[in-house]
């Protein structure tokens, strides 16, 4: 007997310390349908799907698969029942290849020996069918996130699952890849697969789903036929209020340049090639400049070079109007060190570690305790650098003073090419990273420690070398309240246990609250619901209106058109076009993003 409903979840409840993630939720999935699950960040969507996949055990409720009551204790039970899941945060082994990850746990064998070649051709055929351009022999750690997403999907389809769960599958894909995935999902549904699809993107839900269930704060508000509803109704039902889907903003009033990039070239050691070619542009105070492009065309590498995650091969990165008194002092110190370079090198090789003490007291006599300590540390750092055969002095960036009036802040231009990540941050760069797990958070730290992750050493949070936990807690609670970061235990919540959207809001709140002259935001609304996206857009706009310069990188053309005052398009590591969003459209941008058109943009600065 064939049942109409392949999945029935009845009265499911699940609680965690301090929060009820699911409260008496019932859900059905029909054979061959695409059923969307919609809700705010932290509404309980991922928890409900994790229960269905055996990641969590429900406190109450029953699950029926093809009309039969089942107890799903772990993912292996779910796989045996034909249930597969693509997780929001990938479950991949980074040092393994794509092929090894796909077959992991279900390896093809012959006479007790692994035979991955047996399934290689079938996987290549599946890639061709789904239009996935994927190198099965490439390691996960070398893949961009969009490619990793495809590996997760193939891992699920390889196991011949008939019930497919997609948890935010488009959060890391380009617009073109999203369209391809939507078509692939429709093909799978026509073949008889049943799909549960979690998404915050109303356009995708309207285009691909048959029915949509809306969750709010752990409760089910109802299930609607997609053809009988619209984005405005769904957003209001999800958030509980009217949402401004198109941002209303005043005309920007850009002032002086905050960031200038000149003839920048970046070589990637990972990719073994030059990934950014002769890029020049500027970002002015009171302006949002957006870099658009298909993933893998150099945007990430450009941002890594600006923020210090990637070394610059050649070119200049200049941060203007910076309070740089410390750099004058360091330059004075360098001059003195260069006068004694040969003599000091000789002492270093003969005396070794004892040189730290000698250099410290020499500098104490010449300058002061602070400069002497820095001077000594300079040599100790190089002493243990085994990769350098010869002692090389670090050259600090040139400083161009704007104001030399005595007893007033010294403001000038700083060249960032050789500065460390922390030095760039302290000089005035806020950075919202593309990969929140890899570059944004320490997942096993609590929320309080993550919010002060790049400022804990400042005078506000420490005294005499001791951390002031009360100040950390007070500051973190202000960020949580302002940016609506939801968690079970507040500032004491371990970040790993939070939903992806709330992790993202914590990063955005941390970086925007620093009030830096330059804000570099890469996919700042990735994984956020429409209500949170609206709020983040307003926060970014407020930063612009307050005189900050914003460099935004986004794969969402709707976001680009909504926020940008000026759009730069990157293709193959070069800037191929500059646009006013009022004078262009998504179709024209798409032509430049794909390389079909390009302009002469030598005079962007």
Rosetta blueprint (number, residue, H / E / L):
1 X L
2 X L
3 X L
4 X L
5 X E
6 X E
7 X E
8 X E
9 X E
10 X E
11 X E
12 X E
13 X E
14 X E
15 X E
16 X E
17 X L
18 X L
19 X E
20 X E
21 X E
22 X E
23 X E
24 X E
25 X E
26 X E
27 X E
28 X E
29 X E
30 X E
31 X L
32 X L
33 X L
34 X E
35 X E
36 X E
37 X E
38 X E
39 X E
40 X L
41 X L
42 X L
43 X L
44 X L
45 X H
46 X H
47 X H
48 X H
49 X H
50 X H
51 X H
52 X H
53 X L
54 X L
55 X L
56 X L
57 X L
58 X L
59 X L
60 X E
61 X E
62 X E
63 X E
64 X E
65 X E
66 X L
67 X L
68 X E
69 X E
70 X E
71 X L
72 X L
73 X L
74 X L
75 X H
76 X H
77 X H
78 X H
79 X H
80 X H
81 X L
82 X L
83 X E
84 X E
85 X E
86 X E
87 X L
88 X L
89 X L
90 X L
91 X L
92 X L
93 X L
94 X L
95 X L
96 X L
97 X E
98 X H
99 X H
100 X H
101 X H
102 X H
103 X H
104 X L
105 X L
106 X L
107 X L
108 X L
109 X E
110 X E
111 X L
112 X L
113 X E
114 X E
115 X L
116 X L
117 X H
118 X H
119 X H
120 X H
121 X H
122 X H
123 X H
124 X H
125 X H
126 X H
127 X H
128 X H
129 X H
130 X H
131 X L
132 X L
133 X L
134 X L
135 X L
136 X L
137 X L
138 X L
139 X E
140 X H
141 X H
142 X H
143 X L
144 X L
145 X H
146 X H
147 X H
148 X H
149 X H
150 X H
151 X H
152 X H
153 X H
154 X H
155 X H
156 X H
157 X H
158 X H
159 X L
160 X L
161 X L
162 X L
163 X E
164 X E
165 X E
166 X E
167 X E
168 X L
169 X L
170 X L
171 X L
172 X L
173 X L
174 X L
175 X H
176 X H
177 X H
178 X H
179 X H
180 X H
181 X H
182 X H
183 X H
184 X H
185 X H
186 X H
187 X H
188 X H
189 X H
190 X H
191 X L
192 X L
193 X L
194 X E
195 X E
196 X E
197 X E
198 X E
199 X L
200 X L
201 X L
202 X H
203 X H
204 X H
205 X H
206 X H
207 X H
208 X H
209 X L
210 X L
211 X E
212 X E
213 X E
214 X E
215 X E
216 X E
217 X L
218 X L
219 X E
220 X E
221 X E
222 X E
223 X E
224 X E
225 X E
226 X H
227 X H
228 X H
229 X L
230 X L
231 X H
232 X H
233 X H
234 X H
235 X H
236 X H
237 X H
238 X H
239 X H
240 X L
241 X L
242 X L
243 X L
244 X L
245 X L
246 X L
247 X L
248 X L
249 X L
250 X L
251 X L
252 X L
253 X L
254 X L
255 X L
256 X L
257 X E
258 X E
259 X E
260 X E
261 X E
262 X E
263 X E
264 X E
265 X E
266 X E
267 X E
268 X E
269 X L
270 X L
271 X L
272 X L
273 X E
274 X E
275 X E
276 X E
277 X E
278 X E
279 X E
280 X E
281 X E
282 X E
283 X E
284 X E
285 X L
286 X L
287 X E
288 X E
289 X E
290 X E
291 X E
292 X E
293 X L
294 X L
295 X L
296 X L
297 X L
298 X L
299 X H
300 X H
301 X H
302 X H
303 X H
304 X H
305 X H
306 X H
307 X H
308 X L
309 X L
310 X L
311 X L
312 X L
313 X L
314 X E
315 X E
316 X E
317 X E
318 X E
319 X E
320 X E
321 X E
322 X E
323 X E
324 X L
325 X H
326 X H
327 X H
328 X H
329 X H
330 X H
331 X H
332 X H
333 X H
334 X H
335 X H
336 X H
337 X H
338 X H
339 X H
340 X L
341 X H
342 X H
343 X H
344 X H
345 X H
346 X H
347 X H
348 X H
349 X H
350 X H
351 X H
352 X L
353 X L
354 X H
355 X H
356 X H
357 X H
358 X H
359 X H
360 X H
361 X H
362 X H
363 X H
364 X H
365 X H
366 X H
367 X L
368 X L
369 X H
370 X H
371 X H
372 X H
373 X H
374 X H
375 X H
376 X H
377 X H
378 X H
379 X H
380 X H
381 X H
382 X H
383 X H
384 X L
385 X L
386 X L
387 X L
388 X L
389 X L
390 X L
391 X L
392 X L
393 X L
394 X L
395 X L
396 X L
397 X L
398 X L
399 X E
400 X E
401 X E
402 X L
403 X L
404 X L
405 X L
406 X L
407 X L
408 X L
409 X L
410 X L
411 X E
412 X E
413 X E
414 X E
415 X E
416 X L
417 X L
418 X L
419 X L
420 X L
421 X H
422 X H
423 X H
424 X H
425 X H
426 X H
427 X H
428 X H
429 X E
430 X E
431 X E
432 X E
433 X L
434 X L
435 X L
436 X H
437 X H
438 X H
439 X H
440 X H
441 X L
442 X L
443 X L
444 X L
445 X L
446 X E
447 X H
448 X H
449 X H
450 X H
451 X H
452 X L
453 X L
454 X L
455 X L
456 X L
457 X L
458 X L
459 X L
460 X L
461 X L
462 X E
463 X E
464 X L
465 X L
466 X E
467 X E
468 X L
469 X H
470 X H
471 X H
472 X H
473 X H
474 X H
475 X H
476 X H
477 X H
478 X H
479 X H
480 X H
481 X H
482 X H
483 X L
484 X L
485 X L
486 X L
487 X L
488 X L
489 X L
490 X H
491 X H
492 X H
493 X L
494 X E
495 X H
496 X H
497 X H
498 X L
499 X L
500 X H
501 X H
502 X H
503 X H
504 X H
505 X H
506 X H
507 X H
508 X H
509 X H
510 X H
511 X H
512 X H
513 X L
514 X L
515 X L
516 X L
517 X L
518 X E
519 X E
520 X E
521 X E
522 X E
523 X L
524 X L
525 X L
526 X L
527 X L
528 X L
529 X L
530 X H
531 X H
532 X H
533 X H
534 X H
535 X H
536 X H
537 X H
538 X H
539 X H
540 X H
541 X H
542 X H
543 X H
544 X H
545 X H
546 X L
547 X L
548 X L
549 X E
550 X E
551 X E
552 X E
553 X E
554 X L
555 X L
556 X L
557 X H
558 X H
559 X H
560 X H
561 X H
562 X H
563 X H
564 X L
565 X L
566 X E
567 X E
568 X E
569 X E
570 X E
571 X E
572 X L
573 X L
574 X E
575 X E
576 X E
577 X E
578 X E
579 X E
580 X L
581 X H
582 X H
583 X H
584 X L
585 X L
586 X H
587 X H
588 X H
589 X H
590 X H
591 X H
592 X H
593 X H
594 X L
595 X L
596 X L
597 X L
598 X L
599 X L
600 X L
601 X L
602 X L
603 X L
604 X L
605 X L
